Amino acid sequence: LPQSPQTFKQLLMVGGMDKYFQIVKCFRDEDLRADRQPEFTQIDCEMSFVEQEDVLNIFEDMTRHLLKKVKNIDVADFPRMTYEDAMKKYGNDKPDIRFGMEFGELDAFAKAKDFKIFNEAELVVGIAVPGANSYTRKEIDKLIDWVRRPQVGALGMVYVRCNEDGTYKSSVDKFYDQEDLANWAKATGAKAGDLICVLSGPANKTRTQLSALRMEMAERLGLRDPEVFAPLWVVDFPLLEWDEDTERYHAMHHPFTSPKPEDIDKLETDPGNVRANAYDLVMNGNEIGGGSVRIFDKKLQALMFDHLGFTPDEARAQFGFLMDAFEYGAPPHAGLAFGFDRLVSILGGQETIRDFIAFPKNNSGRDVMIDAPSAIDQEQLTELNLKVTL
Protein backbone atom coordinates (compact mmCIF):
# COMPACT_ATOMS: atom_id res chain seq x y z
CA LEU A 1 0.00 0.00 0.00
CA PRO A 2 2.55 2.62 -1.05
CA GLN A 3 -0.18 5.25 -1.37
CA SER A 4 -1.17 5.11 2.30
CA PRO A 5 0.38 4.66 5.77
CA GLN A 6 -2.54 2.33 6.49
CA THR A 7 -0.77 -0.51 8.30
CA PHE A 8 1.39 1.89 10.31
CA LYS A 9 -1.71 3.70 11.54
CA GLN A 10 -3.18 0.43 12.68
CA LEU A 11 0.03 -0.56 14.47
CA LEU A 12 -0.09 2.72 16.37
CA MET A 13 -3.61 1.89 17.55
CA VAL A 14 -2.53 -1.61 18.60
CA GLY A 15 0.47 -0.07 20.37
CA GLY A 16 -1.74 2.09 22.59
CA MET A 17 -1.86 5.40 20.71
CA ASP A 18 -5.54 6.19 20.95
CA LYS A 19 -5.41 8.95 18.31
CA TYR A 20 -3.20 9.60 15.31
CA PHE A 21 -3.22 12.67 13.10
CA GLN A 22 -0.81 13.98 10.53
CA ILE A 23 -0.54 15.94 7.31
CA VAL A 24 1.58 13.68 5.15
CA LYS A 25 2.90 13.36 1.61
CA CYS A 26 1.87 10.13 -0.12
CA PHE A 27 2.86 8.43 -3.33
CA ARG A 28 0.04 6.95 -5.39
CA ASP A 29 1.00 3.66 -6.99
CA GLU A 30 -1.96 3.68 -9.33
CA ASP A 31 -2.78 4.53 -12.92
CA LEU A 32 -2.45 8.24 -13.55
CA ARG A 33 -5.50 10.18 -14.68
CA ALA A 34 -5.93 13.77 -15.74
CA ASP A 35 -7.13 14.81 -12.27
CA ARG A 36 -4.45 12.91 -10.31
CA GLN A 37 -0.85 13.42 -9.30
CA PRO A 38 1.73 10.77 -8.32
CA GLU A 39 2.35 12.62 -5.06
CA PHE A 40 -0.40 14.14 -3.01
CA THR A 41 -0.98 15.38 0.52
CA GLN A 42 -3.30 13.73 3.02
CA ILE A 43 -4.92 14.97 6.20
CA ASP A 44 -4.76 11.58 7.86
CA CYS A 45 -6.47 10.41 11.01
CA GLU A 46 -6.92 7.16 12.95
CA MET A 47 -8.71 6.67 16.27
CA SER A 48 -9.29 3.81 18.71
CA PHE A 49 -12.60 2.87 20.34
CA VAL A 50 -14.68 4.74 17.77
CA GLU A 51 -17.43 3.74 15.38
CA GLN A 52 -18.28 5.04 11.91
CA GLU A 53 -20.55 7.72 13.35
CA ASP A 54 -17.71 9.20 15.42
CA VAL A 55 -15.43 9.53 12.41
CA LEU A 56 -18.13 11.08 10.24
CA ASN A 57 -19.06 13.62 12.90
CA ILE A 58 -15.45 14.74 13.44
CA PHE A 59 -14.76 15.28 9.76
CA GLU A 60 -18.13 16.91 9.16
CA ASP A 61 -17.18 19.44 11.82
CA MET A 62 -13.76 19.98 10.24
CA THR A 63 -15.25 20.50 6.77
CA ARG A 64 -17.94 22.78 8.14
CA HIS A 65 -15.28 24.85 9.94
CA LEU A 66 -13.11 25.15 6.80
CA LEU A 67 -16.03 26.22 4.63
CA LYS A 68 -16.93 28.89 7.17
CA LYS A 69 -13.35 30.05 7.71
CA VAL A 70 -12.24 30.05 4.08
CA LYS A 71 -15.45 30.82 2.17
CA ASN A 72 -17.71 32.26 4.91
CA ILE A 73 -20.33 29.67 3.97
CA ASP A 74 -22.51 27.83 6.46
CA VAL A 75 -23.30 24.23 5.49
CA ALA A 76 -25.62 22.55 7.94
CA ASP A 77 -26.60 19.44 6.03
CA PHE A 78 -24.27 16.55 5.17
CA PRO A 79 -26.69 14.07 3.55
CA ARG A 80 -25.85 10.38 3.40
CA MET A 81 -26.35 8.05 0.49
CA THR A 82 -25.52 4.38 0.09
CA TYR A 83 -23.15 3.35 -2.67
CA GLU A 84 -25.98 1.36 -4.24
CA ASP A 85 -28.24 4.42 -4.40
CA ALA A 86 -25.42 6.64 -5.71
CA MET A 87 -24.78 4.25 -8.59
CA LYS A 88 -28.49 3.82 -9.32
CA LYS A 89 -29.34 7.53 -9.23
CA TYR A 90 -26.13 9.03 -10.62
CA GLY A 91 -24.00 6.20 -12.05
CA ASN A 92 -21.15 7.49 -9.93
CA ASP A 93 -19.84 6.84 -6.42
CA LYS A 94 -18.97 10.54 -6.06
CA PRO A 95 -22.08 12.28 -7.39
CA ASP A 96 -22.39 16.03 -7.78
CA ILE A 97 -25.67 16.86 -6.03
CA ARG A 98 -25.66 20.61 -6.74
CA PHE A 99 -28.14 19.91 -9.54
CA GLY A 100 -30.75 17.30 -10.43
CA MET A 101 -30.84 15.09 -13.52
CA GLU A 102 -31.23 11.92 -11.48
CA PHE A 103 -31.36 8.72 -13.52
CA GLY A 104 -34.71 7.27 -14.44
CA GLU A 105 -34.75 3.55 -15.21
CA LEU A 106 -36.97 2.84 -18.21
CA ASP A 107 -36.92 -0.96 -18.55
CA ALA A 108 -40.59 -1.29 -17.60
CA PHE A 109 -41.65 1.20 -20.30
CA ALA A 110 -39.05 0.67 -23.02
CA LYS A 111 -38.82 -3.09 -23.36
CA ALA A 112 -41.36 -5.57 -24.73
CA LYS A 113 -41.88 -3.34 -27.76
CA ASP A 114 -40.42 -3.85 -31.22
CA PHE A 115 -37.24 -1.86 -30.58
CA LYS A 116 -34.58 -4.58 -30.60
CA ILE A 117 -31.78 -2.44 -29.15
CA PHE A 118 -33.72 -1.82 -25.93
CA ASN A 119 -35.12 -5.35 -25.74
CA GLU A 120 -31.63 -6.84 -25.78
CA ALA A 121 -30.13 -4.34 -23.32
CA GLU A 122 -29.55 -5.19 -19.67
CA LEU A 123 -30.54 -1.63 -18.71
CA VAL A 124 -32.37 1.25 -20.37
CA VAL A 125 -31.88 4.48 -18.43
CA GLY A 126 -32.30 8.20 -19.07
CA ILE A 127 -31.96 11.71 -17.70
CA ALA A 128 -34.06 14.82 -18.24
CA VAL A 129 -31.86 17.74 -19.30
CA PRO A 130 -33.61 20.97 -18.23
CA GLY A 131 -34.44 23.38 -21.04
CA ALA A 132 -32.57 21.36 -23.67
CA ASN A 133 -35.63 20.92 -25.91
CA SER A 134 -34.32 24.11 -27.50
CA TYR A 135 -31.41 22.13 -28.95
CA THR A 136 -31.47 21.97 -32.75
CA ARG A 137 -31.22 18.64 -34.54
CA LYS A 138 -27.63 19.52 -35.41
CA GLU A 139 -26.81 20.14 -31.76
CA ILE A 140 -28.39 16.84 -30.75
CA ASP A 141 -26.39 15.03 -33.45
CA LYS A 142 -23.23 16.55 -31.98
CA LEU A 143 -24.33 15.31 -28.57
CA ILE A 144 -24.78 11.81 -29.96
CA ASP A 145 -21.27 12.04 -31.44
CA TRP A 146 -20.03 13.11 -28.00
CA VAL A 147 -21.38 9.99 -26.26
CA ARG A 148 -19.91 7.83 -29.02
CA ARG A 149 -16.38 9.07 -28.34
CA PRO A 150 -14.00 6.35 -27.09
CA GLN A 151 -13.74 8.20 -23.75
CA VAL A 152 -17.48 7.58 -23.18
CA GLY A 153 -18.05 4.53 -25.36
CA ALA A 154 -21.82 4.56 -25.96
CA LEU A 155 -23.06 3.11 -29.24
CA GLY A 156 -25.69 5.80 -29.63
CA MET A 157 -28.39 7.80 -27.86
CA VAL A 158 -32.16 7.98 -28.06
CA TYR A 159 -33.77 11.33 -27.28
CA VAL A 160 -37.24 12.65 -26.52
CA ARG A 161 -38.32 16.27 -26.85
CA CYS A 162 -40.81 17.37 -24.18
CA ASN A 163 -42.90 19.98 -25.94
CA GLU A 164 -44.61 22.92 -24.26
CA ASP A 165 -48.04 21.63 -25.33
CA GLY A 166 -47.54 18.38 -23.40
CA THR A 167 -46.72 16.23 -26.44
CA TYR A 168 -43.52 14.31 -27.06
CA LYS A 169 -41.35 13.92 -30.15
CA SER A 170 -38.67 11.25 -30.08
CA SER A 171 -36.08 9.63 -32.30
CA VAL A 172 -37.95 6.33 -31.83
CA ASP A 173 -41.54 7.44 -32.55
CA LYS A 174 -41.87 4.43 -34.84
CA PHE A 175 -41.79 2.12 -31.79
CA TYR A 176 -43.28 4.17 -28.93
CA ASP A 177 -46.53 6.10 -28.62
CA GLN A 178 -47.31 9.20 -26.57
CA GLU A 179 -48.32 7.16 -23.53
CA ASP A 180 -44.99 5.32 -23.54
CA LEU A 181 -43.05 8.56 -23.81
CA ALA A 182 -45.14 10.13 -21.05
CA ASN A 183 -44.03 7.25 -18.81
CA TRP A 184 -40.41 7.97 -19.74
CA ALA A 185 -40.94 11.61 -18.78
CA LYS A 186 -42.46 10.61 -15.45
CA ALA A 187 -39.60 8.18 -14.68
CA THR A 188 -36.94 10.82 -15.42
CA GLY A 189 -38.80 13.76 -13.90
CA ALA A 190 -38.90 15.55 -17.26
CA LYS A 191 -40.98 18.70 -17.68
CA ALA A 192 -42.12 20.70 -20.69
CA GLY A 193 -39.08 22.20 -22.40
CA ASP A 194 -36.74 19.40 -21.30
CA LEU A 195 -34.85 16.88 -23.42
CA ILE A 196 -34.76 13.24 -22.30
CA CYS A 197 -31.48 11.51 -23.18
CA VAL A 198 -31.57 7.70 -23.06
CA LEU A 199 -28.74 5.16 -23.16
CA SER A 200 -28.87 1.37 -23.03
CA GLY A 201 -26.59 -1.63 -22.73
CA PRO A 202 -24.78 -3.50 -19.94
CA ALA A 203 -25.97 -2.03 -16.63
CA ASN A 204 -22.70 -0.87 -15.05
CA LYS A 205 -21.20 0.36 -18.30
CA THR A 206 -24.37 2.23 -19.29
CA ARG A 207 -24.61 3.96 -15.89
CA THR A 208 -21.01 5.11 -16.23
CA GLN A 209 -21.70 6.47 -19.72
CA LEU A 210 -24.84 8.31 -18.62
CA SER A 211 -22.96 9.74 -15.64
CA ALA A 212 -20.42 11.24 -18.04
CA LEU A 213 -23.26 12.70 -20.13
CA ARG A 214 -24.96 14.11 -17.02
CA MET A 215 -21.78 15.91 -15.96
CA GLU A 216 -21.16 17.21 -19.48
CA MET A 217 -24.68 18.64 -19.74
CA ALA A 218 -24.39 20.23 -16.30
CA GLU A 219 -21.14 21.87 -17.43
CA ARG A 220 -22.72 23.16 -20.65
CA LEU A 221 -25.75 24.51 -18.77
CA GLY A 222 -23.69 26.22 -16.07
CA LEU A 223 -25.13 24.10 -13.26
CA ARG A 224 -21.78 23.41 -11.56
CA ASP A 225 -21.35 26.71 -9.70
CA PRO A 226 -17.88 26.72 -8.04
CA GLU A 227 -19.23 28.98 -5.28
CA VAL A 228 -21.85 26.42 -4.24
CA PHE A 229 -20.64 23.60 -1.97
CA ALA A 230 -22.66 20.41 -1.56
CA PRO A 231 -20.99 17.81 0.68
CA LEU A 232 -22.29 14.25 0.76
CA TRP A 233 -21.35 11.07 2.60
CA VAL A 234 -21.40 7.92 0.48
CA VAL A 235 -21.55 4.85 2.72
CA ASP A 236 -21.93 1.06 2.56
CA PHE A 237 -19.49 0.43 -0.27
CA PRO A 238 -19.05 -3.14 -1.51
CA LEU A 239 -16.25 -4.85 0.38
CA LEU A 240 -15.01 -6.68 -2.71
CA GLU A 241 -15.04 -6.09 -6.45
CA TRP A 242 -14.56 -8.66 -9.18
CA ASP A 243 -11.56 -8.30 -11.48
CA GLU A 244 -12.13 -9.75 -14.94
CA ASP A 245 -8.40 -9.99 -15.75
CA THR A 246 -7.37 -11.99 -12.69
CA GLU A 247 -10.80 -13.64 -12.31
CA ARG A 248 -10.92 -13.10 -8.58
CA TYR A 249 -12.14 -10.58 -6.04
CA HIS A 250 -10.06 -7.60 -4.93
CA ALA A 251 -10.61 -5.31 -1.97
CA MET A 252 -12.48 -2.21 -3.16
CA HIS A 253 -10.68 -0.07 -0.57
CA HIS A 254 -7.92 -2.13 1.05
CA PRO A 255 -7.62 -5.56 2.72
CA PHE A 256 -8.04 -4.14 6.24
CA THR A 257 -11.54 -2.72 5.75
CA SER A 258 -14.13 -4.30 8.03
CA PRO A 259 -17.23 -5.89 6.53
CA LYS A 260 -20.61 -5.06 7.98
CA PRO A 261 -21.06 -7.54 10.86
CA GLU A 262 -24.42 -8.68 9.48
CA ASP A 263 -22.80 -9.47 6.09
CA ILE A 264 -19.84 -11.57 7.28
CA ASP A 265 -21.67 -14.86 6.56
CA LYS A 266 -22.06 -13.76 2.92
CA LEU A 267 -18.28 -13.96 2.43
CA GLU A 268 -18.76 -17.67 1.83
CA THR A 269 -22.02 -17.60 -0.12
CA ASP A 270 -22.32 -14.20 -1.83
CA PRO A 271 -19.02 -12.27 -1.61
CA GLY A 272 -20.02 -9.70 -4.24
CA ASN A 273 -22.84 -8.41 -2.03
CA VAL A 274 -20.89 -8.03 1.20
CA ARG A 275 -21.00 -4.40 2.31
CA ALA A 276 -18.06 -2.67 3.92
CA ASN A 277 -17.93 -0.33 6.89
CA ALA A 278 -16.44 2.20 4.49
CA TYR A 279 -17.32 5.81 3.77
CA ASP A 280 -16.30 8.63 1.42
CA LEU A 281 -16.89 12.34 1.80
CA VAL A 282 -17.81 13.79 -1.58
CA MET A 283 -18.03 17.44 -2.50
CA ASN A 284 -19.17 18.86 -5.84
CA GLY A 285 -18.55 15.61 -7.70
CA ASN A 286 -15.14 14.95 -6.18
CA GLU A 287 -14.07 12.54 -3.47
CA ILE A 288 -12.26 14.64 -0.89
CA GLY A 289 -11.87 12.00 1.80
CA GLY A 290 -12.34 8.33 2.44
CA GLY A 291 -11.90 5.79 5.19
CA SER A 292 -13.32 2.82 7.01
CA VAL A 293 -13.74 0.94 10.22
CA ARG A 294 -10.80 -1.47 10.28
CA ILE A 295 -10.62 -5.19 10.92
CA PHE A 296 -9.12 -5.67 14.37
CA ASP A 297 -9.75 -9.40 14.84
CA LYS A 298 -7.02 -11.78 13.69
CA LYS A 299 -9.43 -14.51 12.57
CA LEU A 300 -11.52 -12.10 10.50
CA GLN A 301 -8.37 -10.63 8.95
CA ALA A 302 -7.17 -14.13 8.01
CA LEU A 303 -10.60 -14.84 6.48
CA MET A 304 -10.38 -11.63 4.47
CA PHE A 305 -6.92 -12.55 3.14
CA ASP A 306 -8.27 -15.96 2.16
CA HIS A 307 -11.13 -14.43 0.14
CA LEU A 308 -8.66 -12.10 -1.58
CA GLY A 309 -6.70 -15.12 -2.81
CA PHE A 310 -3.76 -14.95 -0.40
CA THR A 311 -2.42 -18.26 0.83
CA PRO A 312 -1.57 -18.27 4.56
CA ASP A 313 2.13 -18.12 3.64
CA GLU A 314 1.60 -15.19 1.27
CA ALA A 315 -0.45 -13.30 3.86
CA ARG A 316 2.25 -13.86 6.48
CA ALA A 317 5.04 -12.85 4.10
CA GLN A 318 3.35 -9.54 3.27
CA PHE A 319 1.45 -8.68 6.44
CA GLY A 320 2.87 -10.94 9.15
CA PHE A 321 3.91 -7.94 11.24
CA LEU A 322 0.27 -6.82 11.49
CA MET A 323 -1.04 -10.31 12.20
CA ASP A 324 1.58 -10.70 14.95
CA ALA A 325 0.54 -7.37 16.46
CA PHE A 326 -3.06 -8.56 16.59
CA GLU A 327 -1.89 -11.43 18.82
CA TYR A 328 -1.53 -8.91 21.64
CA GLY A 329 -5.08 -7.65 21.25
CA ALA A 330 -6.19 -4.76 19.09
CA PRO A 331 -8.78 -2.13 20.00
CA PRO A 332 -11.64 -1.35 17.62
CA HIS A 333 -10.34 1.44 15.43
CA ALA A 334 -11.31 3.49 12.40
CA GLY A 335 -9.98 6.34 10.36
CA LEU A 336 -10.23 8.63 7.39
CA ALA A 337 -7.85 10.51 5.09
CA PHE A 338 -8.67 13.76 3.33
CA GLY A 339 -7.04 14.70 0.04
CA PHE A 340 -5.64 18.06 1.08
CA ASP A 341 -4.74 19.20 -2.47
CA ARG A 342 -8.20 18.29 -3.72
CA LEU A 343 -9.93 20.09 -0.87
CA VAL A 344 -7.86 23.24 -1.41
CA SER A 345 -8.52 23.21 -5.16
CA ILE A 346 -12.31 22.94 -4.63
CA LEU A 347 -12.22 25.77 -2.10
CA GLY A 348 -10.28 27.71 -4.73
CA GLY A 349 -13.04 27.17 -7.28
CA GLN A 350 -11.12 24.64 -9.39
CA GLU A 351 -11.07 20.87 -9.81
CA THR A 352 -7.56 20.35 -11.15
CA ILE A 353 -5.14 19.77 -8.29
CA ARG A 354 -2.21 20.47 -10.63
CA ASP A 355 -3.02 24.17 -10.31
CA PHE A 356 -2.55 23.96 -6.53
CA ILE A 357 0.76 22.07 -6.36
CA ALA A 358 4.05 23.92 -6.61
CA PHE A 359 5.85 21.50 -8.94
CA PRO A 360 3.19 19.25 -10.48
CA LYS A 361 3.92 16.23 -12.65
CA ASN A 362 2.40 15.70 -16.07
CA ASN A 363 0.12 12.77 -16.96
CA SER A 364 3.16 10.54 -17.44
CA GLY A 365 4.43 11.27 -13.94
CA ARG A 366 7.23 13.43 -15.30
CA ASP A 367 8.53 16.61 -13.67
CA VAL A 368 8.91 18.94 -16.65
CA MET A 369 10.59 21.63 -14.52
CA ILE A 370 13.71 19.58 -13.76
CA ASP A 371 13.22 17.05 -16.58
CA ALA A 372 12.94 14.07 -14.29
CA PRO A 373 13.12 11.13 -14.38
CA SER A 374 16.26 11.33 -16.51
CA ALA A 375 18.94 8.89 -17.61
CA ILE A 376 21.09 7.28 -14.90
CA ASP A 377 24.85 7.51 -15.51
CA GLN A 378 27.00 4.39 -15.54
CA GLU A 379 28.75 5.23 -12.27
CA GLN A 380 25.44 5.22 -10.40
CA LEU A 381 24.37 1.96 -12.06
CA THR A 382 27.66 0.31 -11.07
CA GLU A 383 27.35 1.52 -7.48
CA LEU A 384 23.82 0.08 -7.23
CA ASN A 385 24.76 -3.11 -9.11
CA LEU A 386 22.10 -2.41 -11.73
CA LYS A 387 22.00 -3.05 -15.44
CA VAL A 388 19.67 -1.37 -17.92
CA THR A 389 18.33 -3.62 -20.67
CA LEU A 390 16.20 -1.99 -23.36
C-alpha angles and dihedrals in degrees: 000000000000091000095062141036086224101137093042091054090052092049089054090055091048089048093058103265100135094193134028127186133166144149103230141174114238134190116223112218093194139099111293119241132185092263096045138081128202089234123041139162125248133199093213129192138174128177137184126226094019134122131213091271092058093053093047093049094050094050093042087057092048092050092045090051093049093049090051095044098043103030102017088234124141114215113183101167126068102175121202127223131178119240089243092056093044091055093044096047101034108011088232136090090217103046124184104231097182087101138025127240093128115182119264116203111221105183093112092054103031104046130069090048127102096270102111096193092061094039091057095043122102090217136017111193137163147182132215111232108206116239094353094122083091089071113114121232088255091054091049090050089054089051090053089050088051094057090046092059114115089245089064101024103201117150092219145316135248117211137194125200114216103211125209091242092060096257127120132224118192141175088242101049088132090070105029132052129210093271091055092049091047087057089052089052092050092048093051097038091242120171134193109295094029129116119223113214115197130192130180141188137081107008102238095039093047093050090052091050093048090048089057090049091048092054092045092052091047089053092049092048094047094242096135099080108186090209093060116081121198114177120193135180115222110198141174098045118182110269093218136028127199118243113208094199097054093028094225140092123274129194109264091212109009137309093264097062113118120236119228104274091233090054099050093098089058090066087083100038108025111011094166091064098048109120123217130223086239132130140184128199109220127192126184094340096314131103106234098172142008140180147137149214104269132230107253100170117091095214093051091047090052089049090051092051089050092054090048090058099256116142114222089255093050092048091050093046092053104030106015091121090061094044090050090050090053088059088074093053126269126221120231105269141174139177150175137211125209121208098235096192091050093048092049092048092052091048086050091055096252137102101204110091090196088077090058100048121085098223107016125187123233124242090279092056091252125143102223092187095066096018095241140198091045136168118297115231121235094250091060092046091051092048091052093041091238132145126199115218117185 
